[in-house]
Amino acid sequence: MTRQSPRSRVILRNSMLTAAMVAALAAPAMADPLTISNWDGYMAADAIEKFNSQSGNEAELVLHATNEEIMGKLIASKGVGYDVVFVSSPFAEVLHNLGLTEELDHSKIPNIANLYKEATELPHDPGNTFSLPYAWGTTGLCYRSDLVDDPSSWNDLLKPSEAVSGKTTMLATDRWLLAAGQLALGYSVNETDAAKMGEVRDLLIEAKKTLLAYDDTTFYAKLVSGEAELVQAWDGWCNYGIGENSDIKYVIPSEGSDLWVDTMVILKASENKDAAYAFVNYILDADNHRWAAENILYKVPNEAAMTGVDASLIETYPNMGMKPADMLKFEQLRDVGAAQRDYSRLVSEIKAAN
């Protein structure tokens, strides 16, 4: 074996390092995969695979369970590590107000033309400057029509008859729990006046005494089993119960509803913006977006997609036929700024009350 002198080894090592650096500089930079964060089951299981195949991009899906969970991550990282995120509109508005969302270039989203006119006029983001609506709907009362009289007011839930008491559930998420009390009292779902919100708290504390549970995810199953008879529900989730028992019905109380909107946002920190634009444009394709209406039973704000939905689906789930103009009569939940801390405190007081 031929031995190398220390000097020869240094020269060889330096030559190898130089060659490696030249090669690295000459090679094209490998971008990180496009990272999309969404709720589980909120788009087709093969959507990412098909997008990658059709676009030549490399995207990956990460899941978040709640708006609050992903918001904590986005705020802590200032959006770094994420490209496209699905969040409800008040949270999209918070991200925008924090300067974390990309100002959208509509020329890169030709399928935006598929949206209903009303979907471009949403109060949280007129003109879709930083968010694109993915699904929308209302919050109301879901009930067993064979077991209870048809409800017509939020007070049918908050001040139930003796026969229904103990067989009701309410949504656990702060904004929607409070909205039921706000609407019952004739207040805005974005009310911040301390005295009025005190009334809301007191009403919801009294209502708690009659509840079976706070429940965001299994309330429709409780209706199917008969454990619950009247629940607060998002319209799409009520549809899951209707699909299992035709005696389950959905109604918007006389005092009204909120208009909820789930959105897609592109993060300003994204280093994959072209791919991010390609992804949201892919979702807004009529056939791709129709999947959400037909499989998660939520209305989508895509006119081209909804036009293709089978009429039998709307016959089975009447709330899916609600017109966009009628939905826009209801108030959207909005970013209430510093008052969100007061909201969280009130909900803690409500849930802790005996």
N, C-alpha and C positions, 0 to 999 in steps of 0.2 A: 504494500500500500504506500502510495506517495503521500507524504505529510506536507501540509501547507503551513507556511509561516504565518504568525499573527497578522502581519501586514497584508499578506495575500488574502486571508480570510476577511479582513475588513473591507478590502477593495471589492472582493466578490460579493459580500453582503450589501455594500452600498450600490453596486451595480444591479443586484437583484431588486433592491428597494426602488431604485430609479425606474427600472423596467416596469415594476408593478404599478408605480404612480402614473407612468405614461399610459399604461394599459387602462387604468381606471379612468383617466381623463378622456381617453379616446372612446371608451364604451359609453353607450347611452345610459343616462340616469334611470334607475328603476323606481318608478313612483310607487308609493304605498297604495294598497287597494283602496278603492272608494268605500268609505265606511258609512253605512246607512243604519240609523237607529229607529226602531218601530216597535209597536206593541206586538205581542205574539199573535199570529193568525190574522193579522190585519191586512195582509195582501197575499196573493197566491203563493203557495209553497215553492213553486218553481219560478217565481218572478225574477229573482236574482240570476238564476241560471240562464233563463231566456234572455234577460237583458245583456248579460255578459256575452252570450253567443251572438246576439244580433248586433251589438255595438262594438265588440272587440275590447271592451273595458274589463277590468277586474274589480268587481264589487263584492263586499261581504256585508252580511246583516248581523247586527247586534241587537239584543232585545232590551227594552225597559218595561217595567211593570206599571209604572205610574208616571204622570207628568212631573210630579215632585222629584222622583228619582233621577230622571234624566236632566232636569233643571239643575239639580245640585251638581252634577258632573259637568255640565256645560259652563255654569258660572265659575266653578272652581278652576277649570282648564281654559277659560275664555274661548271655548269652542274648539280648541286644538284637539285633533284626533278624531273629529267628526266632520262629515261633509253634508249629508242630508239627514234631517231629523223630523220625525212626525210628532207634533205636539198640538194640544188644543189651543184655540185662538188666543185666550188671555195670556197663555204662557209664551206664545209666539210674539205677542205684543211686548211682553217683558224683555224677551231676548232682543227685540228691535230697539227698545228704549235703552238697553245696556250697550248698544252698538255692536252686537254679536252677529247680526244677520246681514247677508249679502243683499245689496240693492239689485233687484232682478232686472235682467236684460231680456225683455220679451221677444226680441228677435231670435233668441236662442231657445225659445219655447214655442214653436209653431202650434203645438196642440192646445195652447191656451185658448185658441179660438173655439174649442169645443165647449168651454164653460158657458153656463147660463149667464145672461146679462146680469142677473141679480147676484151671481157669484163674484162679479167684479165690483160690486157696490157694498161690500160688507163693511160695517162701520169701523171694525178694528184695523182695516187696511184697504181703504178705497183705491181701486186701480191695481190691486195685487202688487204692491211695490216691494214687499219683502216676504210675502207668504202666498202659498197656493192652496186653496181648499181641496181637501181630499174626501171628506164625508161631512154631512150636516144633518141636523134634525132637531127634535124637540124633546122636552122632558115633561112627563105627565103622570097619569095614573093608569096602572095596569091591574086588571082585576078579574076575578072569576064571576062572570055574569050569571052563572047558575047558583051562586052562593050568596051574592050580595046585590042590593039594589044598585042600578047604574049610578056611579058617583058623578058629581058635576062641579065640585068645588075642592080646593085644597083643604078646606076644613073637614071634608069627609074623611080625610086621612089624618089630619092633625087633631081633630076632635071627633073621633069615631064613635059610632053608636056602640052600645054595650055589647051587641051581638058580634061586632067586628073587632072590638078592643082585644089586643093581644094577638091579633092575626094580621098585623100590618108591619111593613118594613119601610125604612127610608134609606136613601143613599148616604154613604159614610163620608164621601169626599166633601171637603169644606164648602166649596162654592155652591154645590148643588143642594146640600143639606140646608144651608142658609137661604137659598133661593126659594125653597118651598115656603118658609116663613115670611120672607120678604113679599112674595107674590100674594100670599093669603092676606097680608095686611095692606095690600095696595101700594107697596113700595117698589122702587127700582131694584133689580137684581144686582145693581152696583151701588146701592145705598151705603153711605158712610156716616150719616148723622148719628152721633152717639146715642141720643135719646131713642131714635127710631130703632136702632140696632139693639138697644136694650129690650125693646118690646119684642123684637124677633127672638132674642135669646129666651125670654120668659115664655113665649109661646112654644118654642121648641123643647124647653125643659118640661113643660106640662105634657107635650105630645110624647116625650120619651117614656112616660109612665104607662103609655098604652101600646108601646111597640113590642113586637116579637124580637126585632133585631135591627141594627144598622147593617146594610148589606149592599155591596156594589156588584157582586158577581153571581150569586146563586138565588137571587130573589125570584127569578122566573121559575126555577126548579121548585121552590117552595110553593108557588102558585099551582104548578102542575100536580104536586103531591097533595095539595089542600091544606098544607101546614099554614100557609098564608092565604089571605083572600083579597087583600088590597095593598098595593105597594107603589112607592114612588119609583119611576123607571125611565130610563132613556128609551125612546121609541124602538130603536133597533133591538135592544135587549128584550123588550116586551115581545117582539116578533119571535124570539126563540121559544117563548112559552106558547104563543099562538100556534106555532108549528107542531107542538106536541098535544095541544088541547084547544079545540076550536071554541070552547066556552070562555077562553081568555080574551079579553078585549082591551083596547087602549083608548084613552080619552084625554084631551087637553082640558084642564079645568077652566071654568068661566073667567077666572082671574088671569089666565094666560100661562105662558111658558117662557123659558129662555130659548134662544136660538143657539144651539151649540154647533161649533164648527171645529173639526180636526183638520190640521193644516200640515203642509210640508214647507220647511225652510231650508235654505242653503246657508251654511255658516260662513261668515266672512273669513274665518281662519282657514277654510278649506284650501288645500293645495291641489285639489282635483276639480276645479270649478267646471271645466268643459265636460268632464264625465258626470258631474253633479247635475248640470243642465240637461245632459242627455238622459239621465235617469228620471228626473221629474217630467220631462217631455214624454218619455216612455210610459210612465204611469198615466198621463193624461190622454193617451191614445184611447179611443172609444172602446175598443174590445178589451184592453187591459183594465180600464177603469170600471167597466161593466162587471167585472169579476166581483168587485166589492159589493155592488148592489145585489147580485144574485147569490152570493155566498155568505156574506156577513149580514145581509138583510138591512143595510143602512142605505138611505138615499145618498146619491153622490151628486155633486154640483156640476156634473158634466152632461150637458143636454144631449150630445151625440150618444153617450153611453146609455142614458136613461131612456132615450127613444127606442133603443133596441131591446129593452127589458120585456120579457114575455108578459102579456096582459094578465095571465093567470096568477102570476106572482103578486101583482097589485090587488087582485081580487082576494087572495088569501091574506095579504097583509095590507089592509087599506091605508095605513099611515104612510106607506111608501108612495102613494099617489098624491101626497100633499104638494101643492104648487109652490114653486120658489117664492112667488110674490106673497103668498100667505105666510110662509115661514119668516120672511123679512119684516112682518108686522110685529114680531116678537123681538125683545131686546137681547143683544148679545152680552154674555159675560165679558167684562173688560178688565184690563189691568187697573187695579185700584191703588197702586203705589204703596205708600207707607201704611195705608189702611189695611193692607193684607195682614199685618201683624195683629191688628185688632180683630180681624175675622178669625184668625187662628186661635186667638185667646178666647173668643166667644165660643167657638166650637169645642175647645177644651173644657170650658165651663159647662156647656150643655152635656157633653159626654160623661163628665165627672159627677153630674148632679144625681141625687137619689130619686 
